[in-house]
Each structure stands twice: as C-alpha cells, then as structure tokens.
Amino acid sequence: MMFSGDGFLTDKTSTNTNQSQTHVFTSFPNSAMDPDDERFGNQSMNSNNVERNLLPLPATANEEKSEQLHVWQIEYYQKYFQIDTQQVLERLVGSVTPRPNKSYFESTIRQNPDLYGPFWVCVTFILTVAISGNIVNYFHLPDVEFQIDFSRITLSAILVCLYWWLMPTFIYFFFRWHLNRIEYTFLELLCIYGYSLTIFIPVSILWIIPINWLQWTLTLIASLISGSVLVVTFWPTINSDYKRFSAVSMLVVLLAHLLMAICIMFVFFHISDNNFKPKVETTTILTTIRSSSPLSSTTTTTTKG
C-alpha cells in the first residue's frame, strides 16, 4: 500500500497487475453536506430571518421613518426654521432691492421657505416702532413727566401682526377662489410679507426726526421699494389674466402696503402744532435792593412763555 500522486491509498500490486481497476476521483462535491440536509438548512435559516423580521424594531429604528405631521403639530413647522444665516441675509437684501427681470420669490424663497427670518423681522419692527414712539413723546411733550408707555408695544404688535397675517390670507384666497389655482402656499406668503417689512425697521428710527415732509418722503420711498418687490413677485402669476384686472390687483397690493406704513407713522410719530403745549416756567427771583431804607427783599414772579 502506498500513497499515489492524487493523495489516495493504492495497492501497488493491484496497480501493477490491473491498472484499469484503479479509481481516480477528479471532481468533488462543494460541501460534505447532503443536498437534502443543505436544503433543510436553508429553510431553517429563512424561517429564522422571517422570525427576526417579525420581532419589534427598537425605538431608534422608527426615527428613520418619516411620520405624517399635521398643521396643528409643532413638529410640522420645524422645517420652516431650518435656515442658515447666509440665506437669511440674502432674503433681507432681496426684499429691499427690486429686480424687474428676476422674481424675488423664485430666486430666494421657493427652494426653502422659512418663518424664522419673517418672525424676527416683525418682532424687530414692533420693538423699534414702540421705542421710537416713546422717544418722540419724550422730546415733544416736555410738559408731561416722561414715563415709558408700554401700551405702544401692544399697539404696534397688533398693527404689524394684523398686516402680516391678513394680507397673505387675502392673497391666498384670492388665488384659490378667483383664479382657481394655488400658486403659493399660505406659509410661503407669510414668508414673503414678513421679509417685505425689513425696510421699515431703519425707517421707523428715522421717523423720530420731527420734520413732516421728511417723514412723508421716507414713508413713500420705503413703501414703493418694498411694494415693488411684492408686485414683481406676484405679477407673473396674475399677468396671465386680463391686463386691466392684473394692474388693479397689483395697485391694491401696493396701496395696502403704503396704507400700513402711513397708519404706523400717524399713530406713533406724527407731530402737529396742536401737539405742542408750551411749558410754563415760573421762577422766583430774589433781588436785593439797596436804598436809603433798611434792606428789603422783593419777590417777583415772571412767566416765560
């Protein structure tokens, strides 16, 4: 007996006598497992996988699945506050630089409308109007002891927020029922109108200057600049209808913007001559008059008007 070159034991004598009886294996099965056993093993593995899939997933696995959120849920609005500083700055600049051949909404807001920027624009506008209005009272009503009027914050918040919400609501229903199409969502309109108030923040500080023609000039210029951005935004949508109707609609948008600015200017900053009440100062002057008689004091009261 000896090992052959194939690694099998062979009988040397039998090989010499009859080489035809030598069996040489040239092919081997892939595994030593019986095909029936292998098939059974595959079935058991599949059953294990099915059982594993039927087991409840961990809590972290459900976070990857997008849930259907509703308007009344706070999580629904999270996507409207996911914006970086650079995008906010671009939208602030775009709201005060009208471009006739480029839509402000399509170029800056359509991709990712947000409420973060409009919210802080409105809050800043409310505070600057209230603070500047108190400063006006301090300088132009000297006969009254100055006290901070916190009711001006409430009043400015009511006026600004009413405009910020009523105009988008009006335009949204106008597009939906009159034009029978929805070109902008309500939140997109809130975003547009929120940023449109940006220019009035520095103007509300300049309104402190008690010059009527300057106040009116600032109001008209700011309203035209900001209102023209709104007109350029909405014009491509309305322009498909009747020309005259489109022009009237845009005129209404522009006049509403101007009316809001005039209303805030008159309520908080407009000073007329009737508002001035000259402060009456009474001073007592003690004079000593030397005469031939003994010293005497005379008190005179003078009124400075």
C-alpha positions in Angstrom: 0.0 0.0 0.0 1.3 3.5 -0.8 0.0 7.0 -1.5 -0.5 7.9 -5.1 0.1 11.4 -6.5 -3.6 12.2 -6.0 -3.3 11.6 -2.3 -5.3 8.3 -2.3 -4.0 4.9 -1.0 -3.4 2.5 -3.8 -2.3 -1.1 -3.8 1.0 -1.4 -5.6 0.4 -5.0 -6.6 -3.1 -4.4 -7.9 -1.9 -1.5 -9.8 0.8 -3.4 -11.5 -1.4 -6.3 -12.4 -4.5 -4.4 -13.4 -4.4 -0.7 -13.8 -7.9 -0.5 -15.2 -9.3 -1.2 -11.7 -7.7 2.0 -10.2 -10.4 4.6 -9.5 -9.2 8.2 -9.7 -11.7 10.9 -8.4 -11.3 14.2 -10.3 -14.5 16.1 -9.1 -15.6 16.6 -5.6 -18.9 18.0 -4.2 -18.9 21.6 -3.0 -19.6 20.5 0.6 -19.8 17.4 2.6 -23.4 18.1 3.4 -26.1 16.1 1.9 -28.3 18.0 -0.6 -31.4 17.2 1.4 -29.7 18.4 4.6 -28.5 21.6 2.8 -32.0 22.3 1.6 -33.3 21.8 5.1 -30.7 24.1 6.5 -31.6 26.9 4.0 -35.3 26.5 5.0 -34.4 26.8 8.7 -32.3 29.9 8.0 -35.1 31.5 6.1 -37.5 30.8 8.9 -35.1 32.4 11.3 -34.9 35.5 9.2 -38.7 35.7 9.0 -39.0 35.4 12.7 -36.3 38.1 13.2 -38.3 40.4 10.9 -41.4 39.8 12.9 -39.8 40.9 16.1 -40.5 44.5 17.1 -37.9 47.0 16.0 -36.0 49.1 18.5 -37.2 52.6 19.3 -34.4 54.2 17.4 -35.2 52.4 14.2 -38.6 54.2 14.0 -36.9 57.6 14.0 -35.7 57.0 10.4 -39.3 56.7 9.1 -40.9 59.9 8.2 -44.1 60.4 10.2 -47.1 62.2 8.7 -47.4 65.5 10.5 -50.4 67.7 10.7 -50.7 71.5 10.7 -51.6 71.7 14.4 -48.5 69.9 15.5 -45.4 71.9 16.4 -43.1 69.4 14.6 -44.8 70.4 11.3 -43.2 73.8 11.5 -39.7 72.7 12.3 -38.7 72.6 8.7 -39.6 76.3 8.3 -37.0 77.2 10.9 -34.1 75.2 9.4 -32.2 78.0 7.7 -28.7 79.4 8.0 -27.6 83.0 8.4 -26.4 83.4 4.9 -29.8 82.6 3.4 -31.5 85.0 5.8 -29.1 87.8 4.8 -29.8 87.1 1.1 -33.5 87.3 1.7 -33.2 90.5 3.7 -31.2 92.2 0.9 -33.5 90.8 -1.8 -36.6 92.3 0.0 -35.2 95.8 -0.4 -33.7 95.5 -3.9 -36.4 95.1 -6.5 -35.3 93.4 -9.8 -37.7 93.7 -12.7 -36.3 90.7 -14.6 -35.9 88.4 -11.6 -38.6 87.2 -9.2 -37.6 87.6 -5.6 -39.7 84.6 -4.6 -38.4 82.2 -7.3 -34.7 83.1 -6.8 -34.5 83.1 -2.9 -37.6 81.6 -1.2 -39.2 78.9 -3.4 -36.5 76.3 -2.6 -36.8 76.7 1.2 -39.5 79.0 2.6 -38.9 79.9 6.2 -40.6 81.6 9.1 -37.5 82.3 11.2 -36.5 85.4 9.3 -40.0 86.9 8.9 -40.7 86.3 12.6 -37.6 88.2 13.8 -38.2 90.9 11.2 -41.7 91.6 12.6 -40.5 91.4 16.2 -37.7 93.9 15.5 -40.1 96.2 13.7 -42.6 96.1 16.6 -39.9 97.0 19.1 -38.3 99.8 17.0 -41.7 101.4 16.5 -42.6 101.2 20.2 -39.2 102.5 21.4 -39.0 105.3 18.8 -42.6 106.3 19.6 -41.7 106.7 23.3 -38.6 108.8 22.3 -40.9 111.1 20.2 -43.1 111.6 23.3 -40.1 112.4 25.4 -38.8 115.1 23.2 -42.0 116.7 22.0 -44.2 116.6 25.1 -42.0 118.3 27.7 -44.8 119.4 29.9 -45.6 115.9 30.9 -43.4 113.8 33.2 -41.9 111.2 31.0 -43.0 107.6 31.5 -42.4 104.7 29.3 -45.7 103.8 27.6 -45.7 100.0 27.3 -49.1 100.1 25.6 -47.3 101.2 22.5 -45.6 97.8 22.2 -49.1 96.2 22.3 -50.5 98.6 19.8 -47.6 98.2 17.4 -47.7 94.4 17.7 -51.4 94.4 16.8 -50.9 96.6 13.7 -47.9 94.8 12.4 -49.2 91.3 13.1 -52.6 92.1 11.6 -51.0 93.3 8.4 -48.5 90.3 8.3 -51.4 87.8 8.6 -54.3 89.5 6.9 -52.6 90.3 3.6 -51.3 86.8 3.0 -54.7 85.4 3.9 -56.4 87.7 1.4 -54.0 86.9 -1.4 -54.1 83.1 -0.7 -57.9 83.0 -1.0 -57.8 85.4 -4.0 -55.6 82.9 -5.9 -57.6 79.9 -4.7 -61.1 81.0 -5.5 -60.9 83.8 -8.0 -58.0 82.4 -10.2 -58.9 78.8 -9.4 -55.3 77.8 -8.7 -52.8 77.7 -5.9 -49.5 79.3 -6.9 -48.3 80.0 -3.3 -48.9 78.2 -0.1 -50.0 80.2 2.9 -46.7 79.8 4.7 -44.8 81.0 1.5 -47.0 84.1 1.5 -46.2 84.7 5.2 -42.5 84.4 4.3 -42.8 87.0 1.5 -44.7 89.5 3.5 -42.6 89.1 6.6 -39.4 89.9 4.7 -41.2 92.8 3.0 -41.2 94.7 6.3 -37.4 94.8 6.5 -37.0 98.2 5.1 -39.4 99.8 7.7 -37.0 98.9 10.5 -34.5 101.7 9.8 -37.3 104.0 8.6 -39.0 103.7 11.9 -35.9 105.0 13.6 -35.7 107.9 11.1 -39.3 108.8 11.8 -38.1 110.2 15.1 -37.0 113.4 13.2 -39.9 115.8 13.7 -40.0 117.1 10.1 -43.3 116.3 8.3 -42.0 116.4 4.7 -39.1 114.1 5.7 -41.5 111.6 7.4 -43.8 111.5 4.4 -40.8 111.1 2.0 -39.4 108.2 4.0 -42.8 106.6 4.1 -43.4 106.9 0.3 -39.9 105.7 -0.7 -39.9 102.7 1.7 -43.4 101.7 0.6 -42.6 101.9 -3.1 -39.3 100.0 -2.7 -40.8 97.2 -0.6 -44.1 97.2 -2.5 -42.4 96.9 -5.9 -40.8 93.7 -4.7 -44.2 92.3 -4.0 -45.5 93.4 -7.4 -42.6 91.8 -9.2 -43.2 88.6 -7.2 -47.0 88.4 -7.9 -47.1 89.9 -11.4 -46.0 86.7 -13.4 -48.9 84.8 -11.8 -51.6 87.4 -12.4 -50.4 88.6 -15.7 -51.9 85.6 -17.5 -55.4 87.0 -16.9 -56.9 90.3 -18.0 -54.4 93.1 -18.2 -56.6 95.7 -16.6 -57.6 93.4 -13.8 -54.0 92.5 -13.2 -53.0 96.1 -12.9 -55.8 96.9 -10.5 -54.8 93.9 -8.3 -51.2 95.0 -8.1 -52.3 98.5 -7.3 -54.3 97.2 -4.4 -51.3 95.3 -3.1 -49.2 98.5 -3.4 -51.8 100.7 -1.7 -52.3 98.3 1.1 -48.5 98.4 1.8 -48.5 102.2 1.7 -51.6 102.4 4.0 -49.9 100.2 6.6 -46.8 102.5 6.7 -48.9 105.7 6.8 -51.0 104.3 9.6 -48.0 103.4 11.8 -46.4 106.8 11.0 -49.5 108.7 12.1 -50.2 106.7 15.2 -46.7 106.7 16.6 -44.6 109.5 15.0 -46.7 112.3 13.5 -46.4 115.5 15.5 -48.5 118.5 14.6 -48.5 122.0 16.0 -51.6 121.2 18.1 -49.5 118.6 20.0 -47.2 121.2 21.4 -48.1 122.7 24.8 -45.5 125.2 25.8 -44.1 124.5 29.2 -44.8 127.3 31.6 -41.9 128.0 33.9 -42.3 130.1 37.0 -39.2 131.3 38.6 -38.8 133.4 41.7 -36.1 135.9 41.6 -34.8 137.3 44.9 -33.4 140.7 44.4 -31.8 142.9 47.0 -32.3 146.5 46.5 -30.1 148.9 48.3 -31.8 152.1 49.3 -31.7 154.6 51.9 -34.1 152.5 53.8 -33.1 149.2 55.5 -32.5 146.1 53.3 -35.7 144.7 51.9 -36.4 141.7 49.6 -38.8 141.8 46.7 -40.1 138.7 45.1 -41.2 138.9 41.6 -42.7 136.1 39.6 -42.1 136.1 35.9 -43.7 133.8 33.5 -41.8 132.7 30.5 -43.9 131.6 27.6 
